[in-house]
């Protein structure tokens, strides 16, 4: 028995190749050597099985790790390495074709298929989250090929009936007295094979395009929330609708405010005399307006002043949270001789601190 070739060599990629690079290499070779595109050539079929087996290992992190460390010996005993190559082909091609151009998921059959959903993250400032905003999000994702209009076939060419299932999209297999019907592993249930693929999309029916999607973030949205933008996912196949775009929200830290749900927290620094005698402080809010609050005489450090309905609007539009202002008493660190003398006089006048009161 001849020794197996290196999986990386079979796909024509480096050992450092990313999963995306491995998939692209496999897609190109699988289309090239697929038996239905080579009149059932034994040589092409053997090569097709080789590259599919290589992909089944290099696309799996666990198997790839064992292969990188121990070579082919590290995969001995793995039940799905070297198994029926067409059953692998059924799953492997659906990973990056997703029902496109005649190589889709077996479960999609031949009818219209909804496109897959997309997911991305978006970081907002606290002001944007509290007040609401609109943002133009840049995406690079598959769209219908402009050259073949999504058919996957070259100009003037048409998909041909799959020779494995005779165009039905299904095959039957028997185990004892029981017959099983499943989607054809060669055409993935499409009933047709693209023998002359579009040169622009390589037969997939799709091409990568940059596009901009405008998304409205409602006032009160918070970190961990997810927005659904209908119809902005991947396009459907065979006339099916597009999937949706899901945007996961995160928040940037703010230099003056912290947020807990619909509540906003901030601090107000007051001098020792102001804390003792009472004063007023003005807080600039996130919308640019100002809120003035009274600091009562004798206010202690850490006292929280609450202003109702000056926090964050509930994202469903029902009411507002509160603004909580934590008072910080600023103790001077550099004092003149006169200031020290006055403070000693004040200390004598006020008298000793009640430790019981101080602990409250």
N, C-alpha and C positions, 0 to 999 in steps of 0.2 A: 504493500500500500504506500503510495507516494506521500511525502511529507506535506502538510498543509502550508500554503503560503501565508505570509504575514497579512493580517487583516488590514493594517494601514496601507500596505502596498496594494492590496486588492482594490481598495477604494481610491488610491492615489492621493492620500492625505498624509500630513505629518503627524507624529505622535502628539504634538501640542495642539492639534486641530480642535476647534470648538465643536459643540454638538450641532450647531447650525451648519458649519462647514462639512461635517460628516453627512448630514442630511442632504445638503446640496449635491455632494459627490455621489451619493447613492441614487438620488433622483435621476441624475444625468445618466449613470450607468445602467440603472434598471430600465429606463426608457430605451436605451440603446440595445440592450440584450434581451428584452422581453420576447418570449417565444412567438407570440402572435405578430411581432414586427419582423421576425426573421424566418418565416415560413416553417416554424418548428425545427429549426436547425439544432442538432444535438450539441454542437459546440457553443452556440448562443445560450441554449438552455443550461448547460453546465456552468457557463460564466455567470448567468443570471442567478443561479443557486449560490454560487460563491460570494457574489457581492451582497446578496440578501442575508446570507449567514454572517458575513462580516459586519453588516449594518446592525443585525440583531444583537451583536455583542458590543460594538462601539457606541451604540446609542443608549445603552443601559449602564448607568454609573457603576453599579456593583460588578457586573460582568467585566466591564472595561478595566476596573481596578484590579480584578483578579488576573485578567489577561496581561495587563502591563507588568504585573509583578512576577507571574509564573509562566506566562506564555500560554500555549494551547493546553498544557497540563493543568492549568488552574481552572479550566472549564469542564474537566472530566466529571461526569455525573450530572451536569446541568441538563435537565430534561428537554429544554426547548432550544438547545444549540444543536444545529444539524437536523432538526425535525423537519416535517413537511414544509418545504420552503414557501409554498403558496399560501399556507395558513399564516405564515409570518408576513407575507406580502400583503395580505388582507388588512392587517393591523398597521404595518409600517407605512404603507402609502397613505393611509387615511390621516396619519400624523401631520403631513404637510400638504396634502391635496385637499382633504376635508370635503370630498365630494366633487372636486373640480375635474372638468375635462375628461370624464370617463374613468377616473381612478378613485372614486370616492368611497366613503364608508359603506360597508356592505348593508348596513341597516337603512341606508337612504333610498334604496331601490331606484326606481326610474322616475318617480314623481318629483314635483317641486320640493326643494329642500331649503329650509331656513338657514341663513348664514350664521357663522359662529359669533359669539359675543367677544368683545374686546374689553380689556381692563387696563387702567392706567392710574397713576397717582398724581395728585395736584396739591402743592403746598400753598397755603394762603397766609397772608398776614392777619393779625388779630382784627385790624380794622376791616379788612375785606370780609372776614367771617361774620363779624358782628353786624355790619351795615349791609352786607350783600354786595355782589359785584357780578360783572360779566367778564369772561376771559376767553381769549382765542387759544385753543389748544392745538398744538402741532402734532400730527400723526403721520407715520409712514406705515402703510398697511396695504394688503392686496386689494386691488380693484379689478373690475372686469377688463380684460385685455382689450386695448383700443384697436389692435390690428385684426384680431379674429372675432371680436365681439363676444368673447367668452366661450366660443366653441372648442378652442384648443387645437383646431385643425388649421393647416396652412391654407392660404388662399386657393380656392378652387377644389380643395380636397374635402372629403366627407369621412366621418368615422365609419369603419367597416364592422360588420357583424362579428361578434366574438366567436371564434371557432370552438372554444371550449364548451360554451352553453348554447351555441347556434342562435345567439341573439335574444335568448329568453331572460338572461340575467340570473338564472338559477341553475344549480346542478343537484343531482340526487346521488346519494351514496348509500350503500347498504352494509349493515352489520348484522350478520345472521339473518333473521327473518324480519328485521326492522329496517325501514328505509328512512333516510333523513334528507330533507331538502334544505339547501342553504344558498346564500348568494354566491354567485360564481367568483372564485378567487382570482381569476384572470382579469375580468373586467369590473370586479367589485359591484356587481349587480346592475351595471349600466346597460349591458347587452351589446356594447360596441367597444371597439378598440381604435384609438387614434394611431394610424400607421404613418401618417405624414403630419407631424406636429407643427404648430405655428412656431416660426423662428423667434418671435419676440417673447413669447411666454413659455416656450419649450413644451407645449402641449398641456399646460395646466389650466389655461383659460383665464389666468389672472396675472397681473404684474404689480410690482411694488410702486406706489405713488405717494407723494407727499400731499397732504391735505390739511385744511384748517377747519376745526369744529368750534363754533361759538357755544359756550356753556354758561348758563345763568346759575350762580350760586345764591340761594335765598338767604336773607338776613337771619342770623341765628344758627347757621350751620356750624357744626363742631367737628373736631378731630374724631376720626373713626366713622363718620357718616359716609354713605356711599350714594352718589347720584346716578340715575339711569337716564341715558340720552337715547331715546328710541330711534332705531333705524340707522345708527351710526357705527355699527359693528361691521363685520365682514359681509360682503354681498352674498346673496343666496345663489343656489344653482338651479338650473332648469326652471327659471321663472319664480323661484322661491324668494321670500322677503329677506331683507338684510337683518343681521343680528343687531344687538344693542351695544352701546358703549357704557361701561361702568367706570365712574371716576371716584377713587378713594381719596378722601380729604385728610390732610394733616395740617397742623398750624405751626407757624414760626413763633418762637418766644418773643415776648414784648418787653421793652425795657422798663415800663412803668406799671403795667397791669398784668394780673394773672386771672385765669378764667376757671371756674368750676361750674359746669352746666350753664345755667342762665345767670349766675352770679359773677360779678367782677370784683376783684380785690386790688387795692392800691394802698400806698402809704402817704402820710402827710407829716412832714417834719416841722416841729415847733420848738421854739427855744424854751429853756427852763422858766424864765419869767412869764412867757405866754401860757405855758401849761399851768403855772400856779395862779395867774391872774385871769386867764380866759382870753380867747381871741377868736378870730374867724380866719379860715383858710379857704383858698379857692383851688379847685381841682379842674384841670383841663381834660375834658372827656374825649372819647375816641372820634366823635362826630365833629369835633372842633368847638363845641359849646363849652361853657364853664358851669361848674356847680360849686356854690359857696356854702360851707357848713360851719356851724358854731362849735368851738371847742370850749367846753365849760371850765370854769375856774377849778383848779385842783385835779385836772385830768391826769391820770397816771399813764406811764409808758405802756403800750400794748392795748390801750382802750380802743374798742372798735366802734366807729360811728357808722350807722346804717342809713342809707338813703333809698327808700323804696322806689321801684320802677325806673331806676337809672342804670340798671345792668343790661343784660342781653335780652333781646326779643326772643320769645319762644319760636323755634323754627316753624311751628304750625300756625303761627300768628296769634296765639292766645296768650296775651299778657307779656310782661317783662319781669326779669329778675331784679335783684337789688344790687346796689353799689355798696361795698364794705370798705371803709377807710380806717386803716390801722394807724394810730397816732404814735409817732416816734419822737421822743423828747431828746433834743440834741444837747449834750453836755459839753461845754467848752473845754478844750484841752490846753489852751494857752491863755493865761490870765495876767493882767498887770498887777502891780503891788496894790494899787487902789482897789481893783476889782476883788482881789483876795481879801482885803480888809473889810470891804462891804459885805462879802459873803459870810465872813466870820461873824460880823455884827448881826446879819440876818439869821444865822444859825443860833446865835444866842437868844435872839428875839423869838424864833419859832419854837425852840426847845428840842429835846431829844425825839427821835422818831419812834413811834409806837411799833415795836417789832411785830406784834400781832396784826396790826393794820397793814404793815408792810408786806406781810405774807399773803394778803388777800389778792 
